[in-house]
Amino acid sequence: MENENPWVTGQSAWRSFTQVHPELGYKDGPQQFYNFLRLNREALVRSGVLRRAKKRFWIAHQARFIELAFELSTGGQLS
């Protein structure tokens, strides 16, 4: 059975984002992910793209994370 779950770990969503948008100059890795969260966590959580799992780690809706992270990074309009 194929995995159709759109939710992945936050770091996995971050890795996908850095691969899809290399033009932004972000690097893959946990420190870069947490630096990004420091500035953008509230917007990501408020939009339902990012959630805390087991009060320990972040999970993200992968496709929506990539879209919203791009908007946050480029000053685009948040919907």
Phi and psi restraints in degrees (range 20) as a CNS / XPLOR table:
assign (resid 1 and name C) (resid 2 and name N)
       (resid 2 and name CA) (resid 2 and name C) 1.0 -77.8 20.0 2
assign (resid 2 and name N) (resid 2 and name CA)
       (resid 2 and name C) (resid 3 and name N) 1.0 139.0 20.0 2
assign (resid 2 and name C) (resid 3 and name N)
       (resid 3 and name CA) (resid 3 and name C) 1.0 -78.7 20.0 2
assign (resid 3 and name N) (resid 3 and name CA)
       (resid 3 and name C) (resid 4 and name N) 1.0 114.7 20.0 2
assign (resid 3 and name C) (resid 4 and name N)
       (resid 4 and name CA) (resid 4 and name C) 1.0 -107.2 20.0 2
assign (resid 4 and name N) (resid 4 and name CA)
       (resid 4 and name C) (resid 5 and name N) 1.0 11.7 20.0 2
assign (resid 4 and name C) (resid 5 and name N)
       (resid 5 and name CA) (resid 5 and name C) 1.0 -71.8 20.0 2
assign (resid 5 and name N) (resid 5 and name CA)
       (resid 5 and name C) (resid 6 and name N) 1.0 119.5 20.0 2
assign (resid 5 and name C) (resid 6 and name N)
       (resid 6 and name CA) (resid 6 and name C) 1.0 -79.1 20.0 2
assign (resid 6 and name N) (resid 6 and name CA)
       (resid 6 and name C) (resid 7 and name N) 1.0 -7.1 20.0 2
assign (resid 6 and name C) (resid 7 and name N)
       (resid 7 and name CA) (resid 7 and name C) 1.0 -91.7 20.0 2
assign (resid 7 and name N) (resid 7 and name CA)
       (resid 7 and name C) (resid 8 and name N) 1.0 130.3 20.0 2
assign (resid 7 and name C) (resid 8 and name N)
       (resid 8 and name CA) (resid 8 and name C) 1.0 -133.9 20.0 2
assign (resid 8 and name N) (resid 8 and name CA)
       (resid 8 and name C) (resid 9 and name N) 1.0 172.1 20.0 2
assign (resid 8 and name C) (resid 9 and name N)
       (resid 9 and name CA) (resid 9 and name C) 1.0 -63.7 20.0 2
assign (resid 9 and name N) (resid 9 and name CA)
       (resid 9 and name C) (resid 10 and name N) 1.0 153.7 20.0 2
assign (resid 9 and name C) (resid 10 and name N)
       (resid 10 and name CA) (resid 10 and name C) 1.0 -58.3 20.0 2
assign (resid 10 and name N) (resid 10 and name CA)
       (resid 10 and name C) (resid 11 and name N) 1.0 -41.1 20.0 2
assign (resid 10 and name C) (resid 11 and name N)
       (resid 11 and name CA) (resid 11 and name C) 1.0 -66.4 20.0 2
assign (resid 11 and name N) (resid 11 and name CA)
       (resid 11 and name C) (resid 12 and name N) 1.0 -33.1 20.0 2
assign (resid 11 and name C) (resid 12 and name N)
       (resid 12 and name CA) (resid 12 and name C) 1.0 -68.0 20.0 2
assign (resid 12 and name N) (resid 12 and name CA)
       (resid 12 and name C) (resid 13 and name N) 1.0 -41.7 20.0 2
assign (resid 12 and name C) (resid 13 and name N)
       (resid 13 and name CA) (resid 13 and name C) 1.0 -63.9 20.0 2
assign (resid 13 and name N) (resid 13 and name CA)
       (resid 13 and name C) (resid 14 and name N) 1.0 -39.0 20.0 2
assign (resid 13 and name C) (resid 14 and name N)
       (resid 14 and name CA) (resid 14 and name C) 1.0 -63.0 20.0 2
assign (resid 14 and name N) (resid 14 and name CA)
       (resid 14 and name C) (resid 15 and name N) 1.0 -44.1 20.0 2
assign (resid 14 and name C) (resid 15 and name N)
       (resid 15 and name CA) (resid 15 and name C) 1.0 -58.4 20.0 2
assign (resid 15 and name N) (resid 15 and name CA)
       (resid 15 and name C) (resid 16 and name N) 1.0 -45.2 20.0 2
assign (resid 15 and name C) (resid 16 and name N)
       (resid 16 and name CA) (resid 16 and name C) 1.0 -62.7 20.0 2
assign (resid 16 and name N) (resid 16 and name CA)
       (resid 16 and name C) (resid 17 and name N) 1.0 -41.8 20.0 2
assign (resid 16 and name C) (resid 17 and name N)
       (resid 17 and name CA) (resid 17 and name C) 1.0 -60.8 20.0 2
assign (resid 17 and name N) (resid 17 and name CA)
       (resid 17 and name C) (resid 18 and name N) 1.0 -44.6 20.0 2
assign (resid 17 and name C) (resid 18 and name N)
       (resid 18 and name CA) (resid 18 and name C) 1.0 -67.4 20.0 2
assign (resid 18 and name N) (resid 18 and name CA)
       (resid 18 and name C) (resid 19 and name N) 1.0 -29.2 20.0 2
assign (resid 18 and name C) (resid 19 and name N)
       (resid 19 and name CA) (resid 19 and name C) 1.0 -76.2 20.0 2
assign (resid 19 and name N) (resid 19 and name CA)
       (resid 19 and name C) (resid 20 and name N) 1.0 -37.1 20.0 2
assign (resid 19 and name C) (resid 20 and name N)
       (resid 20 and name CA) (resid 20 and name C) 1.0 -73.9 20.0 2
assign (resid 20 and name N) (resid 20 and name CA)
       (resid 20 and name C) (resid 21 and name N) 1.0 -32.5 20.0 2
assign (resid 20 and name C) (resid 21 and name N)
       (resid 21 and name CA) (resid 21 and name C) 1.0 -124.6 20.0 2
assign (resid 21 and name N) (resid 21 and name CA)
       (resid 21 and name C) (resid 22 and name N) 1.0 64.0 20.0 2
assign (resid 21 and name C) (resid 22 and name N)
       (resid 22 and name CA) (resid 22 and name C) 1.0 -65.8 20.0 2
assign (resid 22 and name N) (resid 22 and name CA)
       (resid 22 and name C) (resid 23 and name N) 1.0 -20.8 20.0 2
assign (resid 22 and name C) (resid 23 and name N)
       (resid 23 and name CA) (resid 23 and name C) 1.0 -63.7 20.0 2
assign (resid 23 and name N) (resid 23 and name CA)
       (resid 23 and name C) (resid 24 and name N) 1.0 -17.7 20.0 2
assign (resid 23 and name C) (resid 24 and name N)
       (resid 24 and name CA) (resid 24 and name C) 1.0 -83.4 20.0 2
assign (resid 24 and name N) (resid 24 and name CA)
       (resid 24 and name C) (resid 25 and name N) 1.0 -14.1 20.0 2
assign (resid 24 and name C) (resid 25 and name N)
       (resid 25 and name CA) (resid 25 and name C) 1.0 81.0 20.0 2
assign (resid 25 and name N) (resid 25 and name CA)
       (resid 25 and name C) (resid 26 and name N) 1.0 9.2 20.0 2
assign (resid 25 and name C) (resid 26 and name N)
       (resid 26 and name CA) (resid 26 and name C) 1.0 -74.6 20.0 2
assign (resid 26 and name N) (resid 26 and name CA)
       (resid 26 and name C) (resid 27 and name N) 1.0 149.3 20.0 2
assign (resid 26 and name C) (resid 27 and name N)
       (resid 27 and name CA) (resid 27 and name C) 1.0 -104.5 20.0 2
assign (resid 27 and name N) (resid 27 and name CA)
       (resid 27 and name C) (resid 28 and name N) 1.0 152.8 20.0 2
assign (resid 27 and name C) (resid 28 and name N)
       (resid 28 and name CA) (resid 28 and name C) 1.0 -74.6 20.0 2
assign (resid 28 and name N) (resid 28 and name CA)
       (resid 28 and name C) (resid 29 and name N) 1.0 154.6 20.0 2
assign (resid 28 and name C) (resid 29 and name N)
       (resid 29 and name CA) (resid 29 and name C) 1.0 131.1 20.0 2
assign (resid 29 and name N) (resid 29 and name CA)
       (resid 29 and name C) (resid 30 and name N) 1.0 154.2 20.0 2
assign (resid 29 and name C) (resid 30 and name N)
       (resid 30 and name CA) (resid 30 and name C) 1.0 -63.9 20.0 2
assign (resid 30 and name N) (resid 30 and name CA)
       (resid 30 and name C) (resid 31 and name N) 1.0 -36.3 20.0 2
assign (resid 30 and name C) (resid 31 and name N)
       (resid 31 and name CA) (resid 31 and name C) 1.0 -66.9 20.0 2
assign (resid 31 and name N) (resid 31 and name CA)
       (resid 31 and name C) (resid 32 and name N) 1.0 -41.9 20.0 2
assign (resid 31 and name C) (resid 32 and name N)
       (resid 32 and name CA) (resid 32 and name C) 1.0 -63.8 20.0 2
assign (resid 32 and name N) (resid 32 and name CA)
       (resid 32 and name C) (resid 33 and name N) 1.0 -39.3 20.0 2
assign (resid 32 and name C) (resid 33 and name N)
       (resid 33 and name CA) (resid 33 and name C) 1.0 -61.9 20.0 2
assign (resid 33 and name N) (resid 33 and name CA)
       (resid 33 and name C) (resid 34 and name N) 1.0 -47.2 20.0 2
assign (resid 33 and name C) (resid 34 and name N)
       (resid 34 and name CA) (resid 34 and name C) 1.0 -70.4 20.0 2
assign (resid 34 and name N) (resid 34 and name CA)
       (resid 34 and name C) (resid 35 and name N) 1.0 -30.7 20.0 2
assign (resid 34 and name C) (resid 35 and name N)
       (resid 35 and name CA) (resid 35 and name C) 1.0 -63.8 20.0 2
assign (resid 35 and name N) (resid 35 and name CA)
       (resid 35 and name C) (resid 36 and name N) 1.0 -42.1 20.0 2
assign (resid 35 and name C) (resid 36 and name N)
       (resid 36 and name CA) (resid 36 and name C) 1.0 -63.2 20.0 2
assign (resid 36 and name N) (resid 36 and name CA)
       (resid 36 and name C) (resid 37 and name N) 1.0 -41.5 20.0 2
assign (resid 36 and name C) (resid 37 and name N)
       (resid 37 and name CA) (resid 37 and name C) 1.0 -64.5 20.0 2
assign (resid 37 and name N) (resid 37 and name CA)
       (resid 37 and name C) (resid 38 and name N) 1.0 -34.4 20.0 2
assign (resid 37 and name C) (resid 38 and name N)
       (resid 38 and name CA) (resid 38 and name C) 1.0 -54.5 20.0 2
assign (resid 38 and name N) (resid 38 and name CA)
       (resid 38 and name C) (resid 39 and name N) 1.0 -39.2 20.0 2
assign (resid 38 and name C) (resid 39 and name N)
       (resid 39 and name CA) (resid 39 and name C) 1.0 -90.4 20.0 2
assign (resid 39 and name N) (resid 39 and name CA)
       (resid 39 and name C) (resid 40 and name N) 1.0 -24.4 20.0 2
assign (resid 39 and name C) (resid 40 and name N)
       (resid 40 and name CA) (resid 40 and name C) 1.0 -123.8 20.0 2
assign (resid 40 and name N) (resid 40 and name CA)
       (resid 40 and name C) (resid 41 and name N) 1.0 1.8 20.0 2
assign (resid 40 and name C) (resid 41 and name N)
       (resid 41 and name CA) (resid 41 and name C) 1.0 -55.4 20.0 2
assign (resid 41 and name N) (resid 41 and name CA)
       (resid 41 and name C) (resid 42 and name N) 1.0 -47.6 20.0 2
assign (resid 41 and name C) (resid 42 and name N)
       (resid 42 and name CA) (resid 42 and name C) 1.0 -59.4 20.0 2
assign (resid 42 and name N) (resid 42 and name CA)
       (resid 42 and name C) (resid 43 and name N) 1.0 -44.9 20.0 2
assign (resid 42 and name C) (resid 43 and name N)
       (resid 43 and name CA) (resid 43 and name C) 1.0 -64.9 20.0 2
assign (resid 43 and name N) (resid 43 and name CA)
       (resid 43 and name C) (resid 44 and name N) 1.0 -39.6 20.0 2
assign (resid 43 and name C) (resid 44 and name N)
       (resid 44 and name CA) (resid 44 and name C) 1.0 -67.4 20.0 2
assign (resid 44 and name N) (resid 44 and name CA)
       (resid 44 and name C) (resid 45 and name N) 1.0 -41.8 20.0 2
assign (resid 44 and name C) (resid 45 and name N)
       (resid 45 and name CA) (resid 45 and name C) 1.0 -69.2 20.0 2
assign (resid 45 and name N) (resid 45 and name CA)
       (resid 45 and name C) (resid 46 and name N) 1.0 -45.5 20.0 2
assign (resid 45 and name C) (resid 46 and name N)
       (resid 46 and name CA) (resid 46 and name C) 1.0 -58.9 20.0 2
assign (resid 46 and name N) (resid 46 and name CA)
       (resid 46 and name C) (resid 47 and name N) 1.0 -35.5 20.0 2
assign (resid 46 and name C) (resid 47 and name N)
       (resid 47 and name CA) (resid 47 and name C) 1.0 -81.9 20.0 2
assign (resid 47 and name N) (resid 47 and name CA)
       (resid 47 and name C) (resid 48 and name N) 1.0 -6.3 20.0 2
assign (resid 47 and name C) (resid 48 and name N)
       (resid 48 and name CA) (resid 48 and name C) 1.0 83.3 20.0 2
assign (resid 48 and name N) (resid 48 and name CA)
       (resid 48 and name C) (resid 49 and name N) 1.0 11.1 20.0 2
assign (resid 48 and name C) (resid 49 and name N)
       (resid 49 and name CA) (resid 49 and name C) 1.0 -85.0 20.0 2
assign (resid 49 and name N) (resid 49 and name CA)
       (resid 49 and name C) (resid 50 and name N) 1.0 -28.2 20.0 2
assign (resid 49 and name C) (resid 50 and name N)
       (resid 50 and name CA) (resid 50 and name C) 1.0 -126.6 20.0 2
assign (resid 50 and name N) (resid 50 and name CA)
       (resid 50 and name C) (resid 51 and name N) 1.0 135.2 20.0 2
assign (resid 50 and name C) (resid 51 and name N)
       (resid 51 and name CA) (resid 51 and name C) 1.0 -137.5 20.0 2
assign (resid 51 and name N) (resid 51 and name CA)
       (resid 51 and name C) (resid 52 and name N) 1.0 153.6 20.0 2
assign (resid 51 and name C) (resid 52 and name N)
       (resid 52 and name CA) (resid 52 and name C) 1.0 -91.9 20.0 2
assign (resid 52 and name N) (resid 52 and name CA)
       (resid 52 and name C) (resid 53 and name N) 1.0 128.6 20.0 2
assign (resid 52 and name C) (resid 53 and name N)
       (resid 53 and name CA) (resid 53 and name C) 1.0 -106.7 20.0 2
assign (resid 53 and name N) (resid 53 and name CA)
       (resid 53 and name C) (resid 54 and name N) 1.0 129.4 20.0 2
assign (resid 53 and name C) (resid 54 and name N)
       (resid 54 and name CA) (resid 54 and name C) 1.0 55.2 20.0 2
assign (resid 54 and name N) (resid 54 and name CA)
       (resid 54 and name C) (resid 55 and name N) 1.0 25.8 20.0 2
assign (resid 54 and name C) (resid 55 and name N)
       (resid 55 and name CA) (resid 55 and name C) 1.0 56.7 20.0 2
assign (resid 55 and name N) (resid 55 and name CA)
       (resid 55 and name C) (resid 56 and name N) 1.0 23.1 20.0 2
assign (resid 55 and name C) (resid 56 and name N)
       (resid 56 and name CA) (resid 56 and name C) 1.0 -127.6 20.0 2
assign (resid 56 and name N) (resid 56 and name CA)
       (resid 56 and name C) (resid 57 and name N) 1.0 -41.1 20.0 2
assign (resid 56 and name C) (resid 57 and name N)
       (resid 57 and name CA) (resid 57 and name C) 1.0 -141.3 20.0 2
assign (resid 57 and name N) (resid 57 and name CA)
       (resid 57 and name C) (resid 58 and name N) 1.0 163.5 20.0 2
assign (resid 57 and name C) (resid 58 and name N)
       (resid 58 and name CA) (resid 58 and name C) 1.0 -94.0 20.0 2
assign (resid 58 and name N) (resid 58 and name CA)
       (resid 58 and name C) (resid 59 and name N) 1.0 141.9 20.0 2
assign (resid 58 and name C) (resid 59 and name N)
       (resid 59 and name CA) (resid 59 and name C) 1.0 -120.2 20.0 2
assign (resid 59 and name N) (resid 59 and name CA)
       (resid 59 and name C) (resid 60 and name N) 1.0 152.4 20.0 2
assign (resid 59 and name C) (resid 60 and name N)
       (resid 60 and name CA) (resid 60 and name C) 1.0 -139.2 20.0 2
assign (resid 60 and name N) (resid 60 and name CA)
       (resid 60 and name C) (resid 61 and name N) 1.0 147.8 20.0 2
assign (resid 60 and name C) (resid 61 and name N)
       (resid 61 and name CA) (resid 61 and name C) 1.0 -78.6 20.0 2
assign (resid 61 and name N) (resid 61 and name CA)
       (resid 61 and name C) (resid 62 and name N) 1.0 108.3 20.0 2
assign (resid 61 and name C) (resid 62 and name N)
       (resid 62 and name CA) (resid 62 and name C) 1.0 -55.9 20.0 2
assign (resid 62 and name N) (resid 62 and name CA)
       (resid 62 and name C) (resid 63 and name N) 1.0 -53.8 20.0 2
assign (resid 62 and name C) (resid 63 and name N)
       (resid 63 and name CA) (resid 63 and name C) 1.0 -63.8 20.0 2
assign (resid 63 and name N) (resid 63 and name CA)
       (resid 63 and name C) (resid 64 and name N) 1.0 -44.2 20.0 2
assign (resid 63 and name C) (resid 64 and name N)
       (resid 64 and name CA) (resid 64 and name C) 1.0 -69.3 20.0 2
assign (resid 64 and name N) (resid 64 and name CA)
       (resid 64 and name C) (resid 65 and name N) 1.0 -33.7 20.0 2
assign (resid 64 and name C) (resid 65 and name N)
       (resid 65 and name CA) (resid 65 and name C) 1.0 -61.3 20.0 2
assign (resid 65 and name N) (resid 65 and name CA)
       (resid 65 and name C) (resid 66 and name N) 1.0 -46.2 20.0 2
assign (resid 65 and name C) (resid 66 and name N)
       (resid 66 and name CA) (resid 66 and name C) 1.0 -60.2 20.0 2
assign (resid 66 and name N) (resid 66 and name CA)
       (resid 66 and name C) (resid 67 and name N) 1.0 -44.7 20.0 2
assign (resid 66 and name C) (resid 67 and name N)
       (resid 67 and name CA) (resid 67 and name C) 1.0 -63.6 20.0 2
assign (resid 67 and name N) (resid 67 and name CA)
       (resid 67 and name C) (resid 68 and name N) 1.0 -49.3 20.0 2
assign (resid 67 and name C) (resid 68 and name N)
       (resid 68 and name CA) (resid 68 and name C) 1.0 -70.9 20.0 2
assign (resid 68 and name N) (resid 68 and name CA)
       (resid 68 and name C) (resid 69 and name N) 1.0 -37.7 20.0 2
assign (resid 68 and name C) (resid 69 and name N)
       (resid 69 and name CA) (resid 69 and name C) 1.0 -62.2 20.0 2
assign (resid 69 and name N) (resid 69 and name CA)
       (resid 69 and name C) (resid 70 and name N) 1.0 -37.4 20.0 2
assign (resid 69 and name C) (resid 70 and name N)
       (resid 70 and name CA) (resid 70 and name C) 1.0 -63.9 20.0 2
assign (resid 70 and name N) (resid 70 and name CA)
       (resid 70 and name C) (resid 71 and name N) 1.0 -46.5 20.0 2
assign (resid 70 and name C) (resid 71 and name N)
       (resid 71 and name CA) (resid 71 and name C) 1.0 -61.2 20.0 2
assign (resid 71 and name N) (resid 71 and name CA)
       (resid 71 and name C) (resid 72 and name N) 1.0 -44.1 20.0 2
assign (resid 71 and name C) (resid 72 and name N)
       (resid 72 and name CA) (resid 72 and name C) 1.0 -64.9 20.0 2
assign (resid 72 and name N) (resid 72 and name CA)
       (resid 72 and name C) (resid 73 and name N) 1.0 -36.1 20.0 2
assign (resid 72 and name C) (resid 73 and name N)
       (resid 73 and name CA) (resid 73 and name C) 1.0 -74.6 20.0 2
assign (resid 73 and name N) (resid 73 and name CA)
       (resid 73 and name C) (resid 74 and name N) 1.0 -25.6 20.0 2
assign (resid 73 and name C) (resid 74 and name N)
       (resid 74 and name CA) (resid 74 and name C) 1.0 -112.3 20.0 2
assign (resid 74 and name N) (resid 74 and name CA)
       (resid 74 and name C) (resid 75 and name N) 1.0 4.8 20.0 2
assign (resid 74 and name C) (resid 75 and name N)
       (resid 75 and name CA) (resid 75 and name C) 1.0 73.8 20.0 2
assign (resid 75 and name N) (resid 75 and name CA)
       (resid 75 and name C) (resid 76 and name N) 1.0 23.2 20.0 2
assign (resid 75 and name C) (resid 76 and name N)
       (resid 76 and name CA) (resid 76 and name C) 1.0 -73.9 20.0 2
assign (resid 76 and name N) (resid 76 and name CA)
       (resid 76 and name C) (resid 77 and name N) 1.0 176.7 20.0 2
assign (resid 76 and name C) (resid 77 and name N)
       (resid 77 and name CA) (resid 77 and name C) 1.0 -81.5 20.0 2
assign (resid 77 and name N) (resid 77 and name CA)
       (resid 77 and name C) (resid 78 and name N) 1.0 127.2 20.0 2
assign (resid 77 and name C) (resid 78 and name N)
       (resid 78 and name CA) (resid 78 and name C) 1.0 -85.2 20.0 2
assign (resid 78 and name N) (resid 78 and name CA)
       (resid 78 and name C) (resid 79 and name N) 1.0 134.3 20.0 2
